[in-house]
Amino acid sequence: MTLNNFEKGGDGGGPSECDGEYHSNNLLIVALSSRWYNHGQRCLNYINIYYKEASTQAMVVDECSGCGDDIVDASSAVWVALGVSQSDWGETGITWSDA
């Protein structure tokens, strides 16, 4: 999992692919690498994200087209919900499934 800024002017680039909007980083949202995004098949659907003993659900709002394969690019709210120490923010291993 990587950290993304979904707000206007953030490092996420343009508006989200699923709805053409920017989003607050306080929302539990993610962008998926192109293979997992699957031409928008997961748009506005939720996924379960698992990190150590924690889990949360987040809505897919974007494609991470510049990412490599197997990337969940998450808002800061997802990192907080999973209890990841802020000193570890940036990139960490997770698993996920469709909700």
Secondary structure, DSSP 4 states (H G I P E B T S, - for coil): -EE---STTSTT-SS-TTTS----TTS-EEEEEHHHHGGGTTTT-EEEEEETTEEEEEEEEEEETTS-SS-EEE-HHHHHHTT--GGGTTB---EEEE-
